[in-house]
Amino acid sequence: MSTTIVLLHGFWVTPRSWEHWISRYESQGHRVLAPAYPGFEVEVEALNADPTPVESVTIESIVANFEAVIRGLDEPPILIGHSAGGAFTQLLLAKGLGAAGVALNSAPTEGVPVVPLTQVKSTFPVLKNPANRHKAVAYDFEHWNYAFTNTLPEDEARALFERYAVPVSGKILFETALANLTPGHSGTWVDYHNDDRAPLLFVAGSEDHIMPPKVQWSNARHYKSDRTLTEVVEFGGKPHLLPAAPGWEEIADYVLAWAQRNARR
């Protein structure tokens, strides 16, 4: 069965992080799109050389860009998002978009108060300095490895760092980190009681430091409607960078099968 699939990347990376999944799904006959955040259409190397697009991007512009891509399709696609892309998947499903959604090691939407110590350590290089709120902040290998590839041998982790890593928006990270402390709704608010939302699967890597399993389980429990499907699956021994870490093939096949089986027609 041919399916349209939209892959949504997270912070600290670009659509390049999906390169293996794109090839695998396309080889199976699927149409695959991996749209970028506004300004992230350039290569990783260019974004590292000039991170201006990272400084100026906003949650609203990211979601609007993804929404425009999805609304331009001739069929509701399967949405698969990683990290912040998992939160964006939830926001798009809340808008009635997508036949099914998968959130890999997802950043939480508003109202999920779980903040594990490993998550604090992972984001500390940005949040430790209020001045970073107006900057694009690049991680060195040590910090990126702790957050993204902690289960890999150093040489493999370093190769992934050099292949995929880009700076992160300090502004967005501060906004999302403080979302539960700010009156009113932030850009990551969703209606957890929405009866019309498409099926949603949360995927947790057991060794993820920045968005560990307890974040996925807590986010899933916030969805209260008994008329929609919300499930969680956990893969043992996996770090945060599920799209590219060893064993990604098993995860790619599992989530696509789940989405096709449960997709809203």
C-alpha positions as CSV (number, residue, x, y, z in Angstrom):
1,M,0.0,0.0,0.0
2,S,1.5,3.3,-1.1
3,T,1.4,6.0,1.5
4,T,2.4,9.7,1.7
5,I,4.7,10.2,4.6
6,V,5.8,13.6,6.1
7,L,8.9,13.5,8.3
8,L,9.4,16.4,10.7
9,H,12.8,17.1,12.1
10,G,13.7,18.4,15.6
11,F,16.0,21.0,17.0
12,W,19.8,20.7,16.7
13,V,19.4,18.9,13.3
14,T,17.9,19.5,9.8
15,P,15.9,17.3,7.4
16,R,19.2,15.6,6.6
17,S,18.7,13.6,9.8
18,W,15.9,11.7,8.0
19,E,18.1,10.7,5.0
20,H,18.0,6.9,5.9
21,W,14.3,6.9,6.5
22,I,13.6,8.7,3.2
23,S,15.6,6.2,1.2
24,R,14.0,3.2,3.0
25,Y,10.4,4.4,2.6
26,E,10.9,5.5,-1.0
27,S,12.4,2.2,-1.9
28,Q,9.1,0.7,-0.6
29,G,7.1,2.8,-3.0
30,H,6.0,5.6,-0.6
31,R,6.0,9.3,-1.3
32,V,8.2,10.9,1.3
33,L,8.5,14.6,2.2
34,A,10.9,16.0,4.8
35,P,10.2,19.8,4.9
36,A,12.6,22.1,6.7
37,Y,12.0,24.9,9.2
38,P,12.0,28.3,7.4
39,G,15.6,29.1,6.6
40,F,16.8,25.5,7.3
41,E,16.6,24.5,3.6
42,V,20.4,24.9,3.3
43,E,22.9,22.2,4.1
44,V,24.1,21.5,7.6
45,E,27.5,23.0,6.8
46,A,26.0,26.3,5.6
47,L,23.8,26.6,8.7
48,N,26.7,26.1,11.0
49,A,28.7,28.8,9.0
50,D,25.8,31.2,9.2
51,P,23.2,30.4,11.9
52,T,21.1,33.5,11.3
53,P,18.1,31.4,10.3
54,V,18.3,29.6,13.6
55,E,18.2,32.9,15.5
56,S,15.1,34.1,13.7
57,V,12.9,31.0,13.5
58,T,9.8,30.7,15.6
59,I,7.4,27.9,16.6
60,E,4.6,29.7,14.8
61,S,6.6,29.9,11.5
62,I,7.7,26.3,11.7
63,V,4.1,25.0,12.3
64,A,2.7,27.3,9.5
65,N,5.3,26.0,7.1
66,F,4.6,22.4,7.9
67,E,0.8,23.0,7.8
68,A,1.1,24.6,4.3
69,V,3.0,21.5,3.0
70,I,0.4,19.1,4.4
71,R,-2.6,21.0,3.2
72,G,-1.1,21.0,-0.3
73,L,-1.2,17.2,-0.5
74,D,-3.9,15.3,-2.2
75,E,-4.3,12.9,0.7
76,P,-3.8,13.0,4.5
77,P,-0.3,11.8,5.2
78,I,1.3,9.9,8.0
79,L,3.2,12.4,10.1
80,I,6.4,11.2,11.8
81,G,8.2,13.7,14.0
82,H,11.4,13.4,16.0
83,S,12.1,15.4,19.2
84,A,10.7,18.9,18.7
85,G,9.2,17.4,15.5
86,G,7.2,15.1,17.8
87,A,5.7,18.1,19.4
88,F,5.0,19.7,16.0
89,T,3.3,16.4,15.0
90,Q,1.0,16.7,18.0
91,L,0.2,20.4,17.1
92,L,-0.6,19.4,13.5
93,L,-2.8,16.5,14.5
94,A,-4.7,18.9,16.8
95,K,-5.5,21.0,13.7
96,G,-7.1,18.0,12.1
97,L,-4.2,17.2,9.8
98,G,-2.7,13.8,9.1
99,A,-4.1,10.3,8.9
100,A,-1.9,9.2,11.9
101,G,1.0,10.6,13.8
102,V,4.1,9.2,15.4
103,A,6.2,11.1,17.9
104,L,9.8,9.8,18.3
105,N,11.4,10.8,21.6
106,S,9.1,13.8,21.5
107,A,9.5,17.1,23.1
108,P,6.5,17.6,25.4
109,T,3.5,19.8,24.6
110,E,2.4,22.4,27.1
111,G,1.2,21.1,30.4
112,V,3.6,18.2,30.7
113,P,5.6,19.1,33.8
114,V,8.0,16.2,33.9
115,V,11.6,17.5,33.9
116,P,14.1,14.7,34.5
117,L,17.6,15.5,35.6
118,T,19.1,14.2,32.4
119,Q,17.0,16.6,30.5
120,V,18.2,19.5,32.7
121,K,21.8,18.5,32.0
122,S,21.1,18.1,28.3
123,T,19.7,21.6,27.9
124,F,21.9,23.3,30.5
125,P,24.4,24.7,27.9
126,V,21.6,26.9,26.6
127,L,19.5,27.6,29.6
128,K,22.4,28.4,32.0
129,N,22.8,31.9,30.4
130,P,19.8,34.2,29.9
131,A,21.8,36.0,27.1
132,N,21.4,32.8,25.0
133,R,17.7,33.6,24.6
134,H,18.6,35.9,21.7
135,K,21.2,33.6,20.1
136,A,21.7,30.4,18.1
137,V,23.6,28.2,20.4
138,A,25.9,25.5,19.1
139,Y,26.8,22.5,21.3
140,D,30.3,21.1,21.4
141,F,30.7,17.3,20.8
142,E,30.7,16.4,24.5
143,H,27.3,18.0,25.2
144,W,25.7,16.9,21.9
145,N,26.9,13.3,22.5
146,Y,25.4,13.3,26.0
147,A,22.0,14.5,24.7
148,F,21.8,12.6,21.4
149,T,24.2,9.7,21.0
150,N,25.1,8.5,24.5
151,T,24.8,4.8,23.7
152,L,27.2,4.9,20.8
153,P,31.0,4.4,20.6
154,E,32.7,7.7,20.4
155,D,33.9,7.4,16.8
156,E,30.3,6.6,15.6
157,A,28.8,9.4,17.8
158,R,31.4,11.9,16.5
159,A,30.5,11.0,12.9
160,L,26.8,11.6,13.5
161,F,27.7,14.9,15.2
162,E,29.7,16.1,12.2
163,R,27.0,14.9,9.8
164,Y,23.9,16.3,11.5
165,A,24.5,18.8,14.3
166,V,23.5,22.5,13.9
167,P,22.9,25.2,16.5
168,V,19.6,25.5,18.4
169,S,17.4,28.6,18.9
170,G,17.9,29.9,22.4
171,K,14.6,31.8,22.1
172,I,12.5,28.7,21.4
173,L,14.2,26.6,24.0
174,F,13.6,29.2,26.7
175,E,10.0,29.6,25.6
176,T,9.3,25.9,25.7
177,A,11.2,25.4,28.9
178,L,9.1,28.1,30.6
179,A,5.8,27.3,29.0
180,N,4.3,25.7,32.1
181,L,5.2,28.8,34.2
182,T,3.8,31.4,31.9
183,P,0.1,32.4,32.1
184,G,-2.0,31.6,29.1
185,H,-1.2,29.2,26.2
186,S,2.2,28.9,24.5
187,G,2.9,27.9,21.0
188,T,2.9,24.2,22.1
189,W,-0.6,24.1,23.6
190,V,-2.9,21.4,22.3
191,D,-6.4,20.3,23.3
192,Y,-5.9,17.0,25.1
193,H,-9.6,16.3,25.0
194,N,-10.0,16.5,21.2
195,D,-12.2,13.6,20.1
196,D,-11.4,14.2,16.4
197,R,-7.6,13.8,16.6
198,A,-6.0,11.1,14.4
199,P,-4.3,8.1,16.1
200,L,-1.0,9.0,17.8
201,L,2.0,6.8,18.8
202,F,4.7,7.9,21.2
203,V,8.1,6.1,20.7
204,A,10.6,6.2,23.6
205,G,14.2,5.3,23.5
206,S,15.0,3.8,26.9
207,E,18.4,5.5,27.1
208,D,17.4,9.0,25.8
209,H,18.8,11.7,28.0
210,I,17.1,14.8,26.7
211,M,13.5,13.4,26.2
212,P,13.6,10.2,28.3
213,P,10.7,7.7,28.4
214,K,9.0,9.3,31.4
215,V,8.4,12.4,29.3
216,Q,6.7,10.3,26.6
217,W,4.5,8.4,29.0
218,S,3.5,11.6,30.8
219,N,2.7,13.4,27.5
220,A,0.6,10.4,26.4
221,R,-1.3,10.3,29.7
222,H,-2.4,13.9,29.2
223,Y,-4.6,12.9,26.2
224,K,-8.0,12.2,27.8
225,S,-10.4,11.4,25.0
226,D,-11.5,7.8,24.8
227,R,-12.6,8.2,21.2
228,T,-9.0,8.5,19.9
229,L,-6.1,6.1,20.0
230,T,-3.0,7.1,21.9
231,E,-0.2,4.5,22.5
232,V,3.4,4.4,23.7
233,V,6.1,1.9,22.8
234,E,9.6,1.8,24.2
235,F,12.7,0.5,22.5
236,G,15.5,-0.7,24.7
237,G,19.0,0.6,24.5
238,K,18.2,3.5,22.2
239,P,19.4,7.1,22.5
240,H,17.7,10.3,21.5
241,L,18.8,10.3,17.8
242,L,16.4,7.6,16.7
243,P,16.4,8.6,13.0
244,A,20.1,7.8,12.6
245,A,21.3,5.7,15.6
246,P,22.0,2.0,15.0
247,G,18.8,0.0,14.8
248,W,16.8,2.8,13.1
249,E,15.6,0.3,10.5
250,E,13.5,-1.6,13.1
251,I,12.0,1.5,14.4
252,A,11.2,2.9,10.9
253,D,9.5,-0.3,9.9
254,Y,7.6,-0.6,13.2
255,V,6.2,2.9,13.2
256,L,5.1,2.8,9.6
257,A,3.3,-0.5,10.1
258,W,1.6,0.9,13.2
259,A,0.6,4.1,11.3
260,Q,-0.8,2.2,8.3
261,R,-2.7,-0.2,10.5
262,N,-4.3,2.6,12.5
263,A,-4.5,5.5,10.0
264,R,-7.8,7.3,9.8
265,R,-9.3,6.9,6.4
